[in-house]
């Protein structure tokens, strides 16, 4: 079998400490800071993204009644990235042809306007920003001093006879701040909600058949403002839900997550149809079949074979274990996983594991390395004591001592077991699943050339000696 290093080449960004590309926002688009070639070379087109592109460009062609699209997913789930991808395709016909084919190549006059709710100091409100980007600021001259919500007709006059893509992201923080700005007997939040509600209904009119508005789910983008959202934003949310098509940017319960990781982290990585990947999958399958005969695990050879074909270069257990903590408060779903796996891949190659191993597993993390330890602690801070006492403390943790006493410096059986248990216990949601049963532990650890009895022995010692695991 070929090793990871012989088959895969990480991107240069894996080895850099600045990962700003993970947190791009609409201001980068407005200010022209995006490198379109780099963006599309490193991003995978998900099913959600495919539907978004098709829906939007049908709208620009006048072939669709769907003019408002709501992207729904928790924080860090890919909403802003999908908006940026659509905007870049609208602005770059050459890349549009590469990504979605020839069907819409003749559309060359799409105007793109964007507003991020982080621009809380927009002098003339969201409507003024949109009008200014369209170079039609004067159309709303009567709506600036004092700030006044444009009606449906005013929006139609601003946008008619044009192909326009309007992107609205992170609205809740803007509206929360706007609540404190008094306008007459009301406030900017109320005026803005009225303006946006009028915009949503205006886009449904025939005069704006080539206008498409995409916005991010109001609740998902600002979790800490949920109480305010439930009251002040209810009208806007209801208006949006009445007219919008709901899209989930990334289906996190599918194998898309592996496609995203492969595209983002590697410049070279074989596909599932590769003979080299098939050989690895077959060999792991045979190892698990043999392990099953001993009664040590119920994780089947067929399951790992199919899983590896989908997940290579990652062990298929990563998807099941990641799903446990993706809903953790503050964890940024797709973005958080990319950040975590970038650190994992970096350490995997730096440590020399890539020269010897055939798959990257969930326990291939170095918790004595500050960067990795920091990421894990961010996901679940309460496990810090468990890590230092049981798993990793420069050779002084229980699992490190067990491996030292057993002479397992090369394989580190106890440490692998401990780290697998740790990652499977990162869930912080109510009634969330934590830990693994013995059968799954040994099944996920099973690899060609290993004796599972060594892992079983280490597991028994961990159970008897560790405080937390």
Steps between C-alpha positions, in 0.01 A plus 500: 500500500612853425538751780318829535814691406543307176141572393410840644655846493375762751439857392750762612223655712507190725840611627414865561370643825286763328176341381307813413343327200276311743332821613445694180204736508303717262721802563782308328277476193397865509862612537622270220733301726404151379730295279244323282744235372616410850143500630366247251813287492464438875122464530279201428162551333247344738147396401366804683735726308397336173131571570586858600686564173227346286219685677675838483604480135157381393371811672748721312379333179139578586414128522422476872243643739735443795660835577586464868728228640568442869815311597439305818772348716665559835794737539798410285288273281590649162234767446738788430723279286201407283408866458854587397513209255177613334619860482831401344323291236269793425805723450723248317346329195815292441481336841122469461556287192749280688277451802147475355550454125392695192132551575540849647818619328322776307390685814765768545324795662421384855546770761607370841424692819569375850443609857650349814330565831840567650487839322299645786597859416348510150400866481196459277385159616497176306289653222745787458791255474320296235407811300854636520654174376259510205614859435139610550527664838275786387205261454460493878571870557175540696587208730825622658426802716336390713552131425175362361417151376462475119161362399438225249473745209823675598686167496352414161610834355853445633540144371285469187640430153822357645648165591594542865634261763443630853686330785406567864706330768511517881196725530426431869804683645412800284138494617598456864717812478231682301261447790698763693478768228191719538313620191201719584269297720658173386851357450725399211433129563127540439557721195750251355266205551228690314741584217613138462145364518409737217804383304399134538153566364628727221724224366187292448367752247536448125706818453784340703499159329881515459580598858619236747548555873697257717515539876621294794260351751421764762509260793808302402723803449456650843434237764554735796223726378240223493269664755497828311454313173196324639329832564630791294590303186192276481331711233806499276558128552139422409520716189822330394363151559193581292698579185838332538643170382689339790839349419753323721852584370668181625330168576707414807345154534632392159840429349518860371702581809783278369482663157533842662798391710678339205456809281593748773799318650667317207624592154539131416278222635378185318130441439294207626546325165878498536657149515721620787197603708324174416801301619499686833126443540531128422790454742316675784193289421703180531648616832154565642369166374781327687436713809131411483583130513666557838184666631684820592291733282171512318617776263479321167746470218238606247428818700864606508548412130211720384597769752861524383393524136295808595724655763862448386749624622300511826378202699119475462446521877580872480154579358310320776713645779504853356120496476488475878652840572413704190199644686707611801428861607740731318646229275495618142400179326669480155744781573589350838559156349724642227704684762531189716588266215753746359686474831462121498639468146783739577604301806456171312753602236736688733525203738589252227178299538421568134811296406366192679121510519232435238214701658461802727300400806322700769770414754782631280530815709789619716357646819848596616503749213356834609303577185316168500439510876355850468256391228374203701459712813298754300258225397453376858692692769384273783723216378827680576558303821422173324758579233781595738445213745398215271621572147785744439737684732847465355530134597338535844136422412360154582472377140855620425627313807312184400664502156841561659457209740376269223785599269252639246694813404455427130129418485371684808200273544376656824536854369308416183218349707496803731493755219223310317291504819571870547388603151189282532411692818516859376122538487360783712135487394227378738467120500776474239676169437846475656760226509508171310431140584785251493398350166508837322824605670681191373332520160607861445854418616536189285752534221711262289794345681372577851402252768174623650584319823764768563230767481268287716772472765562877492127569523470282809793683662347839417171394659677397819752785529357817341290740704284652228490279193 
